[in-house]
Amino acid sequence: MREFWRAFRKNKAGLVALAFVLFLGVVAALADLLTEHDPLEPGLGRPFSPPSRAFLMGTDDLARDIFSGVIHGARVSLMVGLSAAATASLIGILIGSVAGFLGGAVDYVLMKLCELFQSLPMFLFALVIVSFFGNNIWNIVIVIGAITWPRMARLVRAEILHLKEMEFVTSARAVGLSSTGIVFKHLLPNVLHVIVVTLSLDVGTAIIVEASLSFLGAGDPNVMSWGRMLHNAQRFIRRAWWMAVFPGLAIFLTVLSLNVLGDALNDALNPRLRGRRG
């Protein structure tokens, strides 16, 4: 950890991105304390009120507080992003580890399955599944996780294919360590940098997919998310610019920070890059 932090803190953009993500996490956790109004509560003032001292980000067509929507939307977006990325990671790590370690026919079948999912138009597939099974927030999480796992699977598989031919794996086999033990004790710890970086990128992908679904009206109507706020704003973009700008800016900054953080984590965790810098 000391070596990781020494390498990570040299990346100024990564530090700024980490600070923003941590700040967003605190805001999401304390959303109920930071806002006075329910984001779904109408009639708080005059409709289409511009940003002011009373309403920092203005109000929408139903006189709902935009600031409350952005703050509570951070909770929804982060929850969806983290949950969907964790689901995709679990599926991807399992399939990638099995395919890479066993190889042969198992590898061939699993990679064909991976290619099948990658050939599907991801967003259109998610839209169809959500429309068919229902658009509550947990269905959206499961669908996003189920369609974004191939990237993790292919990256983990590639790393394990390389690592399983190295001497420390041969030594582990020689002392009688089981295949499961080799994967969990020796291979996956050496693939940690790939897993962490891909996980951070998958969080951003999940946030964008959820926002896109909500923008098209396929999101959960019982929660306020950034995508739903953009959906509500599209009819009034010329009349009330603040309805679209603030949630759109939140999505942009969050996804940008997650991508910059992913690059910084890769630089700090990847042993080959650390060695090259040294």
C-alpha positions as CSV (number, residue, x, y, z in Angstrom):
1,M,0.0,0.0,0.0
2,R,2.9,2.3,0.7
3,E,4.3,1.8,-2.7
4,F,0.9,2.2,-4.3
5,W,0.3,5.5,-2.6
6,R,3.8,6.8,-3.4
7,A,3.1,6.0,-7.1
8,F,-0.5,7.3,-7.1
9,R,0.1,10.6,-5.4
10,K,2.5,11.6,-8.3
11,N,-0.6,11.7,-10.6
12,K,-2.2,15.1,-9.8
13,A,-5.1,14.5,-12.1
14,G,-5.7,11.2,-10.3
15,L,-5.7,12.9,-6.9
16,V,-8.2,15.5,-8.1
17,A,-10.4,12.7,-9.5
18,L,-10.2,10.7,-6.3
19,A,-11.1,13.8,-4.3
20,F,-14.2,14.4,-6.4
21,V,-15.3,10.8,-6.2
22,L,-14.9,10.8,-2.5
23,F,-16.7,14.1,-2.2
24,L,-19.6,12.7,-4.3
25,G,-19.8,9.7,-2.1
26,V,-20.1,11.8,1.0
27,V,-22.7,14.0,-0.7
28,A,-24.7,10.8,-1.7
29,A,-24.5,9.4,1.9
30,L,-25.6,12.7,3.5
31,A,-28.2,13.7,0.9
32,D,-31.0,13.8,3.4
33,L,-29.0,16.1,5.6
34,L,-27.8,18.4,2.8
35,T,-31.2,19.2,1.3
36,E,-34.3,20.6,2.8
37,H,-36.7,19.2,0.2
38,D,-37.8,15.9,-1.2
39,P,-36.6,15.8,-4.8
40,L,-40.0,14.5,-5.9
41,E,-42.0,17.1,-4.0
42,P,-43.8,19.5,-6.3
43,G,-45.0,23.0,-5.6
44,L,-42.1,24.3,-3.5
45,G,-42.1,27.7,-5.2
46,R,-42.8,29.1,-8.6
47,P,-42.2,26.8,-11.6
48,F,-39.2,27.6,-13.7
49,S,-37.6,29.7,-11.1
50,P,-33.9,30.4,-12.1
51,P,-31.1,29.7,-9.7
52,S,-31.3,32.0,-6.6
53,R,-30.5,32.0,-2.9
54,A,-33.8,30.2,-2.1
55,F,-33.2,27.5,-4.8
56,L,-29.5,27.2,-5.6
57,M,-30.1,25.5,-9.0
58,G,-33.6,26.7,-9.7
59,T,-36.9,24.8,-10.0
60,D,-38.4,22.7,-12.7
61,D,-41.8,22.8,-14.4
62,L,-43.5,21.3,-11.3
63,A,-41.6,23.6,-9.0
64,R,-39.4,20.9,-7.7
65,D,-36.0,21.8,-6.3
66,I,-33.3,21.0,-8.9
67,F,-30.5,21.1,-6.2
68,S,-32.3,18.4,-4.2
69,G,-32.7,16.3,-7.4
70,V,-29.0,16.6,-8.2
71,I,-27.9,15.7,-4.6
72,H,-30.3,12.7,-4.3
73,G,-29.5,11.7,-7.9
74,A,-25.9,11.3,-6.9
75,R,-27.0,8.6,-4.4
76,V,-29.1,6.8,-7.1
77,S,-26.4,7.0,-9.8
78,L,-23.6,5.9,-7.5
79,M,-25.7,3.0,-6.1
80,V,-26.6,1.8,-9.7
81,G,-23.0,2.3,-10.9
82,L,-21.3,0.4,-8.0
83,S,-23.9,-2.3,-7.9
84,A,-24.0,-2.9,-11.6
85,A,-20.2,-2.8,-11.8
86,A,-19.8,-5.3,-8.9
87,T,-22.3,-7.6,-10.7
88,A,-20.4,-7.4,-14.0
89,S,-17.1,-7.9,-12.1
90,L,-18.2,-11.0,-10.4
91,I,-19.5,-12.6,-13.6
92,G,-16.4,-11.4,-15.6
93,I,-13.8,-12.6,-13.0
94,L,-15.5,-16.0,-12.7
95,I,-15.7,-16.6,-16.5
96,G,-12.4,-15.0,-17.3
97,S,-10.6,-17.1,-14.6
98,V,-12.1,-20.4,-15.7
99,A,-11.5,-19.7,-19.4
100,G,-7.9,-18.6,-18.9
101,F,-6.9,-21.3,-16.5
102,L,-8.6,-24.3,-18.1
103,G,-8.1,-23.3,-21.7
104,G,-9.1,-25.7,-24.5
105,A,-12.8,-26.4,-25.2
106,V,-13.9,-24.6,-22.0
107,D,-12.0,-21.4,-23.1
108,Y,-13.5,-21.6,-26.6
109,V,-17.1,-22.0,-25.5
110,L,-16.8,-19.2,-22.8
111,M,-15.2,-16.8,-25.3
112,K,-17.8,-17.5,-27.9
113,L,-20.4,-16.6,-25.2
114,C,-18.5,-13.5,-24.5
115,E,-18.4,-12.6,-28.2
116,L,-22.1,-13.2,-28.4
117,F,-22.8,-10.6,-25.7
118,Q,-20.3,-8.1,-27.2
119,S,-22.0,-8.4,-30.6
120,L,-25.4,-7.3,-29.1
121,P,-26.1,-3.6,-29.2
122,M,-25.7,-3.0,-25.5
123,F,-28.0,-0.1,-24.9
124,L,-30.8,-1.4,-27.2
125,F,-30.6,-4.8,-25.5
126,A,-30.8,-3.2,-22.0
127,L,-33.8,-1.1,-23.2
128,V,-35.7,-4.1,-24.4
129,I,-35.0,-6.2,-21.3
130,V,-36.0,-3.4,-18.9
131,S,-39.1,-2.7,-20.9
132,F,-40.1,-6.4,-20.8
133,F,-39.2,-7.2,-17.1
134,G,-40.0,-3.9,-15.5
135,N,-38.0,-0.7,-14.9
136,N,-37.5,-0.8,-11.1
137,I,-34.0,0.2,-10.0
138,W,-32.8,-3.3,-9.2
139,N,-33.9,-4.7,-12.6
140,I,-31.8,-2.0,-14.1
141,V,-28.8,-2.9,-12.0
142,I,-29.0,-6.6,-13.0
143,V,-29.5,-5.8,-16.6
144,I,-26.5,-3.4,-16.8
145,G,-24.3,-5.9,-14.9
146,A,-25.4,-8.7,-17.2
147,I,-24.5,-6.8,-20.4
148,T,-21.2,-5.3,-19.3
149,W,-19.3,-8.3,-17.9
150,P,-17.5,-9.3,-21.2
151,R,-14.8,-6.6,-20.9
152,M,-13.8,-7.8,-17.4
153,A,-13.9,-11.4,-18.6
154,R,-11.6,-10.9,-21.6
155,L,-9.1,-8.8,-19.6
156,V,-8.9,-11.3,-16.7
157,R,-8.6,-14.2,-19.2
158,A,-5.7,-12.5,-21.1
159,E,-3.8,-11.8,-17.9
160,I,-4.3,-15.4,-16.6
161,L,-3.2,-16.9,-19.9
162,H,0.1,-15.0,-19.5
163,L,0.6,-15.7,-15.8
164,K,-0.3,-19.4,-15.7
165,E,2.9,-20.2,-17.7
166,M,5.2,-18.5,-15.3
167,E,7.5,-20.2,-12.8
168,F,5.6,-19.4,-9.6
169,V,2.5,-21.3,-11.0
170,T,4.7,-24.3,-11.9
171,S,6.1,-24.3,-8.4
172,A,2.6,-24.1,-6.9
173,R,1.6,-27.1,-9.0
174,A,4.7,-29.0,-7.9
175,V,4.0,-28.6,-4.2
176,G,0.5,-30.0,-4.8
177,L,-1.6,-26.8,-4.6
178,S,-5.1,-27.3,-6.1
179,S,-6.3,-25.5,-9.2
180,T,-8.7,-23.4,-7.1
181,G,-5.8,-22.5,-4.7
182,I,-3.6,-21.5,-7.6
183,V,-6.3,-19.2,-9.1
184,F,-7.2,-17.5,-5.8
185,K,-3.9,-17.4,-4.1
186,H,-1.5,-16.7,-7.0
187,L,-3.2,-15.7,-10.2
188,L,-6.1,-13.3,-9.1
189,P,-3.9,-11.2,-6.7
190,N,-1.6,-10.6,-9.7
191,V,-4.6,-9.5,-11.8
192,L,-5.8,-7.1,-9.2
193,H,-4.7,-4.0,-11.1
194,V,-6.8,-5.1,-14.1
195,I,-9.8,-5.8,-11.9
196,V,-9.6,-2.5,-10.0
197,V,-9.1,-0.4,-13.1
198,T,-11.9,-2.1,-15.1
199,L,-14.2,-1.9,-12.1
200,S,-13.8,1.9,-12.0
201,L,-14.5,2.2,-15.7
202,D,-17.5,-0.1,-15.4
203,V,-19.0,2.2,-12.8
204,G,-18.9,5.1,-15.2
205,T,-20.4,3.0,-18.0
206,A,-23.2,1.9,-15.7
207,I,-24.0,5.5,-14.7
208,I,-24.2,6.5,-18.4
209,V,-26.4,3.5,-19.3
210,E,-28.8,4.2,-16.4
211,A,-28.9,7.9,-17.3
212,S,-29.6,7.0,-20.9
213,L,-32.4,4.6,-20.0
214,S,-34.0,7.2,-17.7
215,F,-33.6,9.9,-20.3
216,L,-35.7,7.8,-22.6
217,G,-38.3,7.3,-19.9
218,A,-37.3,3.7,-19.1
219,G,-35.8,4.4,-15.7
220,D,-37.4,3.8,-12.3
221,P,-40.2,6.4,-11.9
222,N,-40.0,6.1,-8.1
223,V,-36.5,7.6,-7.7
224,M,-35.0,10.8,-8.9
225,S,-31.9,10.2,-11.0
226,W,-29.8,12.5,-13.2
227,G,-31.1,10.8,-16.3
228,R,-34.7,11.3,-15.2
229,M,-33.9,15.0,-14.6
230,L,-32.6,15.3,-18.2
231,H,-35.7,13.5,-19.4
232,N,-37.9,16.1,-17.6
233,A,-35.8,18.9,-19.0
234,Q,-35.8,18.1,-22.7
235,R,-39.1,19.9,-23.4
236,F,-38.0,23.1,-21.6
237,I,-34.4,23.4,-22.7
238,R,-34.9,26.9,-24.2
239,R,-37.1,28.1,-21.3
240,A,-35.2,26.7,-18.3
241,W,-31.6,25.9,-19.2
242,W,-30.7,25.0,-15.6
243,M,-33.0,22.0,-15.6
244,A,-30.6,20.3,-18.0
245,V,-27.2,21.9,-17.3
246,F,-26.8,20.9,-13.6
247,P,-27.7,17.2,-13.9
248,G,-25.8,17.0,-17.2
249,L,-22.8,18.6,-15.6
250,A,-23.0,16.1,-12.7
251,I,-23.0,13.1,-15.1
252,F,-20.1,14.6,-17.1
253,L,-17.9,15.3,-14.0
254,T,-18.6,12.0,-12.4
255,V,-17.9,9.9,-15.4
256,L,-14.8,11.9,-16.3
257,S,-13.5,11.6,-12.7
258,L,-14.0,7.8,-12.8
259,N,-12.1,7.5,-16.0
260,V,-9.2,9.6,-14.9
261,L,-9.2,7.7,-11.6
262,G,-9.1,4.4,-13.5
263,D,-6.1,5.6,-15.5
264,A,-4.3,6.7,-12.3
265,L,-5.0,3.4,-10.6
266,N,-3.7,1.5,-13.5
267,D,-0.4,3.5,-13.4
268,A,0.0,3.0,-9.7
269,L,-1.1,-0.7,-9.5
270,N,0.3,-2.2,-12.7
271,P,3.7,-3.6,-11.6
272,R,5.1,-3.4,-15.2
273,L,4.3,0.4,-15.4
274,R,5.8,0.9,-11.9
275,G,8.9,-0.8,-13.0
276,R,9.2,1.3,-16.2
277,R,8.8,4.5,-14.2
278,G,11.4,3.5,-11.7
